[in-house]
Amino acid sequence: MLEDNQPRQTGEDSESRNEQPASSARRSFLRTTGLSTLGAMVGMTIPFEGNMPFGVVPVMAQDSGEDLMSGKSGLTLLGDRPLNAETPAHLLDDDVTPYERMFVRMNGLVPQTALDQDAEGWTLAIDGEVETPLELSIDDLKSQFETVTNRLVIECGGNGRAFFNPGASGNQWTTGAVGCPEWTGVRLADVLNKAGIKDSAVYTAHYGNDPHLSGDPDKNPISRGVPIEKALEEGGMIAWEMNGEPIPAFHGFPLRLIVPGYPGSASQKYLTRIWIRDQVHDGAKMTGYSYRLPEHPVAPGTEVPESDMVIMTVMPVKSLITFPETGTEVATGEPTEVRGHAWAGNGDVQAMDVSIDFGQTWQKAELDPAPNLYSWQRWRADVTLPETGYYEVWARATDKDGVMQPPVVPGWNPRGYGNNMQHRIALVAT
């Protein structure tokens, strides 16, 4: 079978549309944070139930990947602890990514409040280096600030990790840890400005209520932040709806931070607190090698000291071919439509090109303007394959600063972040 950018395979490390219909086993899996007994999951007594680690599912109650992802459609399950699943490129053709095609990236467990879609009593604290600390309910957010709706790309910083050589540890994402849903909420800057940002403010720190995999209530599965300048820029949101519905459990119900242009890890799910700090945040997955790149280019496989690693910020320009599916047979000598999306962490994409001769020549693709800043942009081109045989279509986006996607994996780094190599698919001319 013809593969779409055949990845390397390496080891991994730790790195519902509102109650989707699901099997009882899946519901049990997701509700491990709230079960009083595991025996109900297997229909009998478990003599050593008390020894079973928090969040572990009894073997007899474990679902297949399809059951765990009930409500999703066609996603590839990469791991179930925590839950991670990506979307094949040809299933990302929608301009607005629907729930069933949106990738899943969990760091901890799904909180019970999200599973129950229960936002009663939910509050968001804004504190730290502010003039007026705030504690806001969801109703406060809706009534005190202007509501906005935008299409915003969310992409995991490790999207494309599977193609690094030597391989990098972590979830082996290929191209599918990205999506562009429509988010509804309020501007992050509006909320922060109401609190009154002090001159001493340097960084935000984000917190949610998702449980740590260990079950330790004193541990955060993830708590990242962004420079205060980024938090106050256009595009940032505190959202309560995804595609016109309350945010589904996997994606952050009832509140999610959206920090477009930065790795998806900055867009905290299950948001309960934004702490404004007078220093760079040092929360869970902010230090060491997490979401960090070497300060200077290094040779592949280099052992980089932690002191030489810097925080990953703006995501690189990128594009995806979403139609046709790789391996498709097409007619020789006749135009074939190729299309997809392009996006960039620093704003709009300015140009899109495709090649059918392994990058020797390029033709311009039609590129639609973005509906709003930090949305992906639709592109399309007609290609004609001149004779029978095997072809590859390569796609190359150029950002507003003139930076193009490279043909190969750029900037090797120990954790495999920031891969924006040109996407390519195979076509067979008959």
PAMAR-238897 format. One record per residue (C-alpha): residue in one letter; x, y, z; residue number from 1. Coordinates in nm, 4 decimals, decimal comma, padded with zeros to 6 digits. Example, Ala and Ser with C-alpha at 12.3 -4.5 7.8 and 13.67 -1.06 7.14 Angstrom:
2
- a / 01,2300 / -00,4500 / 00,7800 / 1
- s / 01,3670 / -00,1060 / 00,7140 / 2
This chain:
430
- m / 00,0000 / 00,0000 / 00,0000 / 1
- l / 00,1259 / 00,3479 / -00,0827 / 2
- e / 00,1874 / 00,5341 / 00,2425 / 3
- d / 00,1528 / 00,9059 / 00,3124 / 4
- n / 00,5010 / 01,0185 / 00,4258 / 5
- q / 00,6062 / 00,6802 / 00,5689 / 6
- p / 00,7220 / 00,7520 / 00,9266 / 7
- r / 00,9918 / 00,5987 / 01,1384 / 8
- q / 00,8707 / 00,3929 / 01,4307 / 9
- t / 01,0264 / 00,4716 / 01,7662 / 10
- g / 00,9454 / 00,4180 / 02,1321 / 11
- e / 00,7128 / 00,6460 / 02,3219 / 12
- d / 00,7593 / 00,8294 / 02,6495 / 13
- s / 00,5276 / 00,9941 / 02,9015 / 14
- e / 00,5317 / 01,2904 / 02,7407 / 15
- s / -01,8081 / 01,3466 / 02,3112 / 16
- r / -01,9949 / 01,5687 / 02,1428 / 17
- n / -02,1728 / 01,6370 / 02,4729 / 18
- e / -02,2054 / 01,2799 / 02,5944 / 19
- q / -02,1530 / 01,0871 / 02,2749 / 20
- p / -02,3401 / 00,7550 / 02,2548 / 21
- a / -02,0939 / 00,4957 / 02,3796 / 22
- s / -02,0557 / 00,1428 / 02,5055 / 23
- s / -02,0788 / 00,0861 / 02,8794 / 24
- a / -01,7141 / -00,0235 / 02,8788 / 25
- r / -01,5991 / 00,3032 / 02,7225 / 26
- r / -01,8049 / 00,5013 / 02,9726 / 27
- s / -01,6429 / 00,3000 / 03,2497 / 28
- f / -01,2982 / 00,3715 / 03,1087 / 29
- l / -01,3615 / 00,7430 / 03,0972 / 30
- r / -01,5250 / 00,7517 / 03,4385 / 31
- t / -01,2378 / 00,5941 / 03,6282 / 32
- t / -01,1899 / 00,9259 / 03,8052 / 33
- g / -01,5287 / 00,8892 / 03,9710 / 34
- l / -01,5905 / 00,5158 / 04,0221 / 35
- s / -01,6218 / 00,3936 / 04,3780 / 36
- t / -01,5563 / 00,0355 / 04,2762 / 37
- l / -01,3865 / -00,1300 / 03,9809 / 38
- g / -01,5814 / -00,4510 / 04,0280 / 39
- a / -01,8765 / -00,3051 / 03,8406 / 40
- m / -01,6587 / -00,2823 / 03,5325 / 41
- v / -01,6108 / -00,6598 / 03,5111 / 42
- g / -01,9339 / -00,7685 / 03,6786 / 43
- m / -01,7728 / -00,9421 / 03,9733 / 44
- t / -01,5691 / -00,8833 / 04,2881 / 45
- i / -01,2020 / -00,7891 / 04,2476 / 46
- p / -01,0299 / -00,9144 / 04,5664 / 47
- f / -00,7267 / -00,6855 / 04,5273 / 48
- e / -00,9192 / -00,3877 / 04,3924 / 49
- g / -00,7470 / -00,1542 / 04,6386 / 50
- n / -00,4079 / -00,2266 / 04,4827 / 51
- m / -00,5077 / -00,1280 / 04,1312 / 52
- p / -00,3382 / 00,2026 / 04,0325 / 53
- f / -00,5587 / 00,5055 / 03,9818 / 54
- g / -00,7024 / 00,5244 / 03,6311 / 55
- v / -00,6025 / 00,1712 / 03,5252 / 56
- v / -00,8768 / -00,0203 / 03,3434 / 57
- p / -00,9288 / -00,3922 / 03,4238 / 58
- v / -00,8229 / -00,6033 / 03,1252 / 59
- m / -01,1714 / -00,7544 / 03,0889 / 60
- a / -01,3204 / -00,4052 / 03,0650 / 61
- q / -01,0733 / -00,2625 / 02,8168 / 62
- d / -01,2255 / -00,1463 / 02,4901 / 63
- s / -01,0798 / -00,1607 / 02,1466 / 64
- g / -00,9441 / 00,1680 / 02,0147 / 65
- e / -01,2677 / 00,2184 / 01,8204 / 66
- d / -01,4770 / 00,1875 / 02,1362 / 67
- l / -01,2566 / 00,4269 / 02,3300 / 68
- m / -01,2946 / 00,6783 / 02,0505 / 69
- s / -01,6702 / 00,6370 / 02,0093 / 70
- g / -01,8038 / 00,9562 / 01,8558 / 71
- k / -01,4804 / 01,0067 / 01,6635 / 72
- s / -01,4526 / 00,8812 / 01,3074 / 73
- g / -01,1461 / 00,7344 / 01,1409 / 74
- l / -00,8886 / 00,8545 / 01,3946 / 75
- t / -00,5726 / 00,6538 / 01,4648 / 76
- l / -00,5307 / 00,5727 / 01,8342 / 77
- l / -00,1703 / 00,6319 / 01,9439 / 78
- g / -00,2168 / 00,5602 / 02,3132 / 79
- d / -00,4853 / 00,5249 / 02,5794 / 80
- r / -00,2936 / 00,6428 / 02,8874 / 81
- p / -00,3168 / 00,9300 / 02,8353 / 82
- l / -00,5551 / 00,9201 / 02,5411 / 83
- n / -00,3988 / 01,0402 / 02,2151 / 84
- a / -00,5337 / 00,9988 / 01,8629 / 85
- e / -00,4631 / 01,1654 / 01,5286 / 86
- t / -00,6613 / 01,2172 / 01,2098 / 87
- p / -00,5449 / 01,0896 / 00,8679 / 88
- a / -00,4833 / 01,3786 / 00,6285 / 89
- h / -00,7640 / 01,2895 / 00,3864 / 90
- l / -01,0173 / 01,3161 / 00,6714 / 91
- l / -00,9213 / 01,6774 / 00,7448 / 92
- d / -01,0745 / 01,8233 / 00,4282 / 93
- d / -01,3458 / 02,0260 / 00,6048 / 94
- d / -01,2899 / 02,4008 / 00,6299 / 95
- v / -01,4193 / 02,3790 / 00,9874 / 96
- t / -01,2965 / 02,0642 / 01,1593 / 97
- p / -01,5951 / 01,8726 / 01,3020 / 98
- y / -01,5835 / 01,7041 / 01,6412 / 99
- e / -01,5535 / 01,3560 / 01,4937 / 100
- r / -01,2352 / 01,4503 / 01,3015 / 101
- m / -01,0636 / 01,6601 / 01,5710 / 102
- f / -00,7474 / 01,4999 / 01,7079 / 103
- v / -00,7269 / 01,4148 / 02,0786 / 104
- r / -00,4289 / 01,5100 / 02,2948 / 105
- m / -00,4692 / 01,4392 / 02,6646 / 106
- n / -00,1995 / 01,4916 / 02,9271 / 107
- g / -00,4012 / 01,3646 / 03,2217 / 108
- l / -00,7404 / 01,2013 / 03,2628 / 109
- v / -01,0733 / 01,3400 / 03,1466 / 110
- p / -01,2295 / 01,5137 / 03,4511 / 111
- q / -01,5661 / 01,3962 / 03,5760 / 112
- t / -01,7151 / 01,7442 / 03,5298 / 113
- a / -01,6368 / 01,7243 / 03,1582 / 114
- l / -01,7828 / 01,3767 / 03,1232 / 115
- d / -02,1010 / 01,4889 / 03,2950 / 116
- q / -02,1075 / 01,8189 / 03,1018 / 117
- d / -02,1617 / 01,9789 / 03,4425 / 118
- a / -02,0481 / 02,3402 / 03,4670 / 119
- e / -02,2513 / 02,4304 / 03,7743 / 120
- g / -02,0493 / 02,6528 / 04,0062 / 121
- w / -01,7534 / 02,6702 / 03,7644 / 122
- t / -01,5311 / 02,9749 / 03,8124 / 123
- l / -01,2208 / 03,1112 / 03,6467 / 124
- a / -00,9660 / 03,2970 / 03,8608 / 125
- i / -00,7419 / 03,5694 / 03,7191 / 126
- d / -00,4802 / 03,6589 / 03,9794 / 127
- g / -00,1148 / 03,7321 / 04,0417 / 128
- e / 00,0395 / 04,0450 / 03,8906 / 129
- v / -00,2926 / 04,2214 / 03,8358 / 130
- e / -00,4513 / 04,5316 / 03,9855 / 131
- t / -00,7876 / 04,3624 / 04,0455 / 132
- p / -00,7984 / 03,9845 / 04,0891 / 133
- l / -01,1094 / 03,8384 / 03,9284 / 134
- e / -01,3240 / 03,5330 / 03,9926 / 135
- l / -01,5593 / 03,4906 / 03,6996 / 136
- s / -01,8397 / 03,2455 / 03,6375 / 137
- i / -01,9230 / 03,1413 / 03,2848 / 138
- d / -02,2283 / 03,3663 / 03,3034 / 139
- d / -01,9967 / 03,6534 / 03,4065 / 140
- l / -01,7832 / 03,5942 / 03,0997 / 141
- k / -02,0904 / 03,5925 / 02,8757 / 142
- s / -02,2436 / 03,9064 / 03,0278 / 143
- q / -01,9398 / 04,1258 / 03,0987 / 144
- f / -01,7419 / 04,0830 / 02,7757 / 145
- e / -01,8102 / 04,0807 / 02,4029 / 146
- t / -01,8692 / 03,7326 / 02,2643 / 147
- v / -01,6653 / 03,6443 / 01,9554 / 148
- t / -01,6527 / 03,3434 / 01,7216 / 149
- n / -01,3417 / 03,2534 / 01,5222 / 150
- r / -01,1914 / 02,9599 / 01,3356 / 151
- l / -00,8595 / 02,8937 / 01,5047 / 152
- v / -00,5992 / 02,6266 / 01,4372 / 153
- i / -00,4954 / 02,4033 / 01,7260 / 154
- e / -00,1841 / 02,1956 / 01,6537 / 155
- c / 00,0267 / 01,9811 / 01,8824 / 156
- g / 00,3879 / 02,0980 / 01,8997 / 157
- g / 00,4952 / 01,7393 / 01,8244 / 158
- n / 00,2897 / 01,7028 / 01,5063 / 159
- g / 00,5221 / 01,5344 / 01,2546 / 160
- r / 00,7442 / 01,3780 / 01,5230 / 161
- a / 00,7288 / 01,0347 / 01,3558 / 162
- f / 00,9504 / 01,1550 / 01,0695 / 163
- f / 01,2557 / 01,2539 / 01,2755 / 164
- n / 01,5729 / 01,0509 / 01,2198 / 165
- p / 01,7114 / 00,9530 / 01,4661 / 166
- g / 01,3675 / 00,9092 / 01,6136 / 167
- a / 01,2418 / 01,1284 / 01,8958 / 168
- s / 01,0546 / 00,9988 / 02,1984 / 169
- g / 00,6892 / 01,0846 / 02,2513 / 170
- n / 00,3621 / 01,0203 / 02,0698 / 171
- q / 00,4502 / 00,9334 / 01,7119 / 172
- w / 00,2272 / 01,1892 / 01,5399 / 173
- t / 00,2489 / 01,1888 / 01,1599 / 174
- t / 00,0457 / 01,4778 / 01,0140 / 175
- g / -00,2868 / 01,4546 / 01,1945 / 176
- a / -00,2403 / 01,6348 / 01,5281 / 177
- v / -00,4065 / 01,9485 / 01,3937 / 178
- g / -00,7538 / 02,0884 / 01,3404 / 179
- c / -00,9368 / 02,4162 / 01,2858 / 180
- p / -01,2712 / 02,4173 / 01,4688 / 181
- e / -01,4853 / 02,7246 / 01,5223 / 182
- w / -01,4531 / 02,8548 / 01,8782 / 183
- t / -01,6933 / 03,0851 / 02,0632 / 184
- g / -01,6013 / 03,2757 / 02,3770 / 185
- v / -01,4416 / 03,6034 / 02,4804 / 186
- r / -01,1118 / 03,7668 / 02,3966 / 187
- l / -00,8375 / 03,6714 / 02,6396 / 188
- a / -00,7003 / 04,0264 / 02,6207 / 189
- d / -01,0352 / 04,1736 / 02,7262 / 190
- v / -01,0424 / 03,9645 / 03,0432 / 191
- l / -00,6800 / 04,0327 / 03,1297 / 192
- n / -00,7202 / 04,4048 / 03,0691 / 193
- k / -01,0205 / 04,4145 / 03,3016 / 194
- a / -00,8026 / 04,2628 / 03,5734 / 195
- g / -00,5413 / 04,5293 / 03,5031 / 196
- i / -00,2017 / 04,3888 / 03,4083 / 197
- k / 00,0790 / 04,5291 / 03,6230 / 198
- d / 00,4077 / 04,6460 / 03,4736 / 199
- s / 00,5723 / 04,3581 / 03,6605 / 200
- a / 00,3808 / 04,0976 / 03,4564 / 201
- v / 00,6076 / 03,8691 / 03,2514 / 202
- y / 00,4229 / 03,5446 / 03,1826 / 203
- t / 00,0882 / 03,3727 / 03,2181 / 204
- a / 00,0439 / 03,0407 / 03,3991 / 205
- h / -00,2548 / 02,8206 / 03,3076 / 206
- y / -00,4336 / 02,5630 / 03,5224 / 207
- g / -00,7171 / 02,3163 / 03,4626 / 208
- n / -00,8995 / 02,0550 / 03,6684 / 209
- d / -00,7971 / 01,7428 / 03,4769 / 210
- p / -00,6535 / 01,4760 / 03,7119 / 211
- h / -00,2907 / 01,3650 / 03,6898 / 212
- l / -00,2397 / 01,0111 / 03,5594 / 213
- s / -00,1032 / 00,9112 / 03,9007 / 214
- g / -00,4183 / 01,0222 / 04,0768 / 215
- d / -00,2137 / 01,2530 / 04,2999 / 216
- p / -00,4329 / 01,5636 / 04,3546 / 217
- d / -00,1223 / 01,7725 / 04,4231 / 218
- k / 00,0176 / 01,7100 / 04,0746 / 219
- n / -00,0804 / 01,8927 / 03,7560 / 220
- p / -00,0674 / 01,6906 / 03,4329 / 221
- i / 00,0205 / 02,0127 / 03,2486 / 222
- s / 00,0463 / 02,3815 / 03,3374 / 223
- r / 00,1990 / 02,5940 / 03,0678 / 224
- g / 00,1956 / 02,9653 / 02,9934 / 225
- v / 00,2914 / 03,2292 / 02,7378 / 226
- p / 00,4684 / 03,5650 / 02,7415 / 227
- i / 00,2316 / 03,8396 / 02,8550 / 228
- e / 00,2745 / 04,0139 / 02,5178 / 229
- k / 00,1388 / 03,7049 / 02,3403 / 230
- a / -00,1529 / 03,6758 / 02,5845 / 231
- l / -00,2572 / 04,0320 / 02,5018 / 232
- e / -00,2302 / 03,9895 / 02,1238 / 233
- e / -00,5222 / 03,9527 / 01,8865 / 234
- g / -00,6627 / 03,6012 / 01,8542 / 235
- g / -00,6402 / 03,4641 / 02,2079 / 236
- m / -00,9720 / 03,3411 / 02,3506 / 237
- i / -01,1369 / 03,1894 / 02,6529 / 238
- a / -01,3866 / 02,9623 / 02,4789 / 239
- w / -01,6960 / 02,7734 / 02,5957 / 240
- e / -01,8225 / 02,6482 / 02,2584 / 241
- m / -01,6687 / 02,4434 / 01,9794 / 242
- n / -01,8592 / 02,4435 / 01,6506 / 243
- g / -02,1655 / 02,5989 / 01,8100 / 244
- e / -02,1960 / 02,3422 / 02,0921 / 245
- p / -02,0582 / 02,3290 / 02,4472 / 246
- i / -01,6961 / 02,2145 / 02,4243 / 247
- p / -01,6898 / 01,8307 / 02,4246 / 248
- a / -01,5263 / 01,6383 / 02,7083 / 249
- f / -01,2070 / 01,5494 / 02,5192 / 250
- h / -01,1517 / 01,9104 / 02,4185 / 251
- g / -01,1824 / 02,1013 / 02,7436 / 252
- f / -01,5401 / 02,1428 / 02,8737 / 253
- p / -01,6543 / 02,3846 / 03,0036 / 254
- l / -01,3793 / 02,6430 / 02,9395 / 255
- r / -01,0716 / 02,6227 / 02,7235 / 256
- l / -00,7974 / 02,8718 / 02,6582 / 257
- i / -00,7072 / 02,9201 / 02,2907 / 258
- v / -00,3633 / 03,0687 / 02,2203 / 259
- p / -00,3413 / 03,0481 / 01,8395 / 260
- g / -00,0032 / 03,0391 / 01,6698 / 261
- y / 00,1613 / 02,8650 / 01,9664 / 262
- p / 00,1820 / 02,4895 / 02,0355 / 263
- g / -00,1539 / 02,3443 / 02,1382 / 264
- s / -00,0170 / 02,2756 / 02,4854 / 265
- a / -00,0526 / 02,6484 / 02,5604 / 266
- s / -00,4288 / 02,6246 / 02,5020 / 267
- q / -00,5170 / 02,4871 / 02,8447 / 268
- k / -00,8237 / 02,2627 / 02,8675 / 269
- y / -01,0673 / 02,2553 / 03,1615 / 270
- l / -00,9516 / 02,6077 / 03,2472 / 271
- t / -00,9867 / 02,7173 / 03,6117 / 272
- r / -00,7095 / 02,9719 / 03,6634 / 273
- i / -00,4811 / 03,2151 / 03,4821 / 274
- w / -00,2030 / 03,3247 / 03,7136 / 275
- i / -00,0088 / 03,6289 / 03,5955 / 276
- r / 00,3525 / 03,5892 / 03,7006 / 277
- d / 00,6561 / 03,8172 / 03,7324 / 278
- q / 00,8801 / 03,5482 / 03,5859 / 279
- v / 00,8699 / 03,2818 / 03,3158 / 280
- h / 00,6275 / 03,0131 / 03,4291 / 281
- d / 00,7857 / 02,6924 / 03,5608 / 282
- g / 00,4794 / 02,4663 / 03,5813 / 283
- a / 00,4344 / 02,1092 / 03,4642 / 284
- k / 00,5814 / 02,0582 / 03,1145 / 285
- m / 00,7389 / 02,4051 / 03,1059 / 286
- t / 01,0905 / 02,2957 / 03,2066 / 287
- g / 01,3515 / 02,0418 / 03,1028 / 288
- y / 01,2952 / 01,9212 / 02,7458 / 289
- s / 00,9178 / 01,9642 / 02,7371 / 290
- y / 00,8104 / 02,1814 / 02,4439 / 291
- r / 01,1653 / 02,3131 / 02,4124 / 292
- l / 01,4096 / 02,3377 / 02,1225 / 293
- p / 01,7887 / 02,3664 / 02,1122 / 294
- e / 01,8981 / 02,7305 / 02,1299 / 295
- h / 02,1298 / 02,6688 / 01,8331 / 296
- p / 02,1087 / 02,4150 / 01,5476 / 297
- v / 02,2476 / 02,0728 / 01,6393 / 298
- a / 02,3412 / 01,7629 / 01,4428 / 299
- p / 02,0785 / 01,4856 / 01,4442 / 300
- g / 02,1151 / 01,2649 / 01,7495 / 301
- t / 02,3050 / 01,5230 / 01,9537 / 302
- e / 02,2666 / 01,4992 / 02,3310 / 303
- v / 02,1663 / 01,8569 / 02,4113 / 304
- p / 02,2089 / 01,9834 / 02,7707 / 305
- e / 01,8927 / 02,1186 / 02,9345 / 306
- s / 02,0681 / 02,4535 / 02,9745 / 307
- d / 02,0813 / 02,4863 / 02,5947 / 308
- m / 01,7066 / 02,4316 / 02,5459 / 309
- v / 01,4645 / 02,7232 / 02,4947 / 310
- i / 01,0854 / 02,7381 / 02,5067 / 311
- m / 00,9033 / 02,6660 / 02,1817 / 312
- t / 00,6827 / 02,9609 / 02,0891 / 313
- v / 00,5597 / 03,0435 / 01,7359 / 314
- m / 00,4659 / 02,7405 / 01,5271 / 315
- p / 00,6168 / 02,7193 / 01,1758 / 316
- v / 00,4345 / 02,7588 / 00,8448 / 317
- k / 00,2678 / 02,4395 / 00,7331 / 318
- s / 00,0292 / 02,2842 / 00,4795 / 319
- l / -00,1604 / 01,9627 / 00,4280 / 320
- i / -00,2967 / 01,7828 / 00,1220 / 321
- t / -00,6447 / 01,6638 / 00,2149 / 322
- f / -00,7675 / 01,5529 / -00,1313 / 323
- p / -00,7228 / 01,3142 / -00,2985 / 324
- e / -00,6193 / 01,0391 / -00,0594 / 325
- t / -00,2672 / 00,9092 / -00,1101 / 326
- g / -00,2544 / 00,6092 / -00,3459 / 327
- t / -00,5494 / 00,7269 / -00,5578 / 328
- e / -00,5535 / 00,6275 / -00,9259 / 329
- v / -00,6126 / 00,9175 / -01,1670 / 330
- a / -00,6459 / 00,9520 / -01,5430 / 331
- t / -00,3321 / 01,0280 / -01,7421 / 332
- g / -00,3358 / 01,3594 / -01,9282 / 333
- e / -00,6460 / 01,4939 / -01,7527 / 334
- p / -00,6581 / 01,7639 / -01,4816 / 335
- t / -00,6878 / 01,6297 / -01,1275 / 336
- e / -00,7876 / 01,8594 / -00,8450 / 337
- v / -00,5553 / 01,8600 / -00,5463 / 338
- r / -00,6546 / 02,0620 / -00,2407 / 339
- g / -00,5872 / 02,1147 / 00,1280 / 340
- h / -00,5153 / 02,3731 / 00,3964 / 341
- a / -00,2241 / 02,5997 / 00,4875 / 342
- w / -00,1540 / 02,7870 / 00,8109 / 343
- a / 00,1229 / 02,9658 / 00,9984 / 344
- g / 00,1938 / 03,0519 / 01,3591 / 345
- n / 00,2840 / 03,4110 / 01,2736 / 346
- g / -00,0374 / 03,4897 / 01,0860 / 347
- d / -00,1620 / 03,4447 / 00,7321 / 348
- v / -00,0005 / 03,2339 / 00,4601 / 349
- q / 00,0904 / 03,4389 / 00,1518 / 350
- a / 00,1545 / 03,1710 / -00,1127 / 351
- m / 00,0990 / 02,8034 / -00,1886 / 352
- d / 00,2737 / 02,5871 / -00,4501 / 353
- v / 00,2611 / 02,2230 / -00,5589 / 354
- s / 00,5041 / 02,0017 / -00,7484 / 355
- i / 00,4586 / 01,6708 / -00,9331 / 356
- d / 00,8271 / 01,6202 / -01,0261 / 357
- f / 00,9848 / 01,5860 / -00,6814 / 358
- g / 01,0335 / 01,9575 / -00,6351 / 359
- q / 01,2171 / 02,0352 / -00,9608 / 360
- t / 00,9374 / 02,2664 / -01,0769 / 361
- w / 00,6458 / 02,4242 / -00,8932 / 362
- q / 00,3072 / 02,5573 / -00,9931 / 363
- k / 00,1069 / 02,8167 / -00,8041 / 364
- a / -00,2015 / 02,6991 / -00,6204 / 365
- e / -00,5095 / 02,9115 / -00,5656 / 366
- l / -00,5072 / 03,0272 / -00,2028 / 367
- d / -00,8183 / 03,1590 / -00,0279 / 368
- p / -00,7868 / 03,4398 / 00,2255 / 369
- a / -00,8289 / 03,3417 / 00,5891 / 370
- p / -01,1766 / 03,4083 / 00,7365 / 371
- n / -00,9953 / 03,5465 / 01,0434 / 372
- l / -00,6416 / 03,5648 / 01,1785 / 373
- y / -00,4943 / 03,2255 / 01,2749 / 374
- s / -00,7433 / 03,0213 / 01,0749 / 375
- w / -00,6134 / 02,7809 / 00,8167 / 376
- q / -00,6626 / 02,8744 / 00,4509 / 377
- r / -00,8075 / 02,6603 / 00,1746 / 378
- w / -00,5882 / 02,6018 / -00,1297 / 379
- r / -00,6464 / 02,4109 / -00,4514 / 380
- a / -00,4667 / 02,3328 / -00,7769 / 381
- d / -00,5275 / 02,1251 / -01,0888 / 382
- v / -00,2385 / 01,8951 / -01,1759 / 383
- t / -00,2023 / 01,6905 / -01,4941 / 384
- l / 00,0079 / 01,3749 / -01,4859 / 385
- p / 00,1664 / 01,3436 / -01,8337 / 386
- e / 00,2110 / 00,9661 / -01,8606 / 387
- t / 00,1268 / 00,6461 / -01,6760 / 388
- g / 00,3183 / 00,5650 / -01,3617 / 389
- y / 00,3879 / 00,6676 / -01,0042 / 390
- y / 00,3833 / 01,0325 / -00,9027 / 391
- e / 00,4088 / 01,2311 / -00,5833 / 392
- v / 00,2386 / 01,5628 / -00,5210 / 393
- w / 00,4405 / 01,7865 / -00,2887 / 394
- a / 00,2844 / 02,0872 / -00,1180 / 395
- r / 00,4732 / 02,3982 / -00,0049 / 396
- a / 00,3342 / 02,6960 / 00,1872 / 397
- t / 00,5053 / 03,0329 / 00,2327 / 398
- d / 00,4282 / 03,2546 / 00,5324 / 399
- k / 00,3873 / 03,6328 / 00,5374 / 400
- d / 00,7601 / 03,6787 / 00,6020 / 401
- g / 00,8572 / 03,4752 / 00,2966 / 402
- v / 00,9598 / 03,1626 / 00,4887 / 403
- m / 00,8818 / 02,8404 / 00,2976 / 404
- q / 00,8291 / 02,4873 / 00,4159 / 405
- p / 01,1448 / 02,2781 / 00,3686 / 406
- p / 01,1409 / 01,9504 / 00,1699 / 407
- v / 01,2896 / 01,7513 / 00,4593 / 408
- v / 01,2611 / 01,7481 / 00,8385 / 409
- p / 01,4110 / 02,0737 / 00,9667 / 410
- g / 01,5972 / 02,1458 / 01,2884 / 411
- w / 01,6437 / 01,8074 / 01,4581 / 412
- n / 01,5690 / 01,8283 / 01,8302 / 413
- p / 01,5534 / 01,5699 / 02,1114 / 414
- r / 01,1737 / 01,5682 / 02,1458 / 415
- g / 01,0777 / 01,6001 / 01,7797 / 416
- y / 00,8988 / 01,9359 / 01,7853 / 417
- g / 00,8221 / 02,1767 / 01,5030 / 418
- n / 00,8440 / 01,9499 / 01,1982 / 419
- n / 00,7013 / 02,1446 / 00,9027 / 420
- m / 00,8439 / 01,9435 / 00,6140 / 421
- q / 00,6446 / 01,9579 / 00,2916 / 422
- h / 00,3497 / 01,7220 / 00,2887 / 423
- r / 00,3353 / 01,4789 / -00,0002 / 424
- i / 00,0981 / 01,2167 / -00,1321 / 425
- a / 00,1289 / 00,9431 / -00,3957 / 426
- l / -00,0864 / 00,9284 / -00,7099 / 427
- v / -00,0928 / 00,6556 / -00,9758 / 428
- a / -00,1608 / 00,7676 / -01,3330 / 429
- t / -00,3420 / 00,5100 / -01,5432 / 430
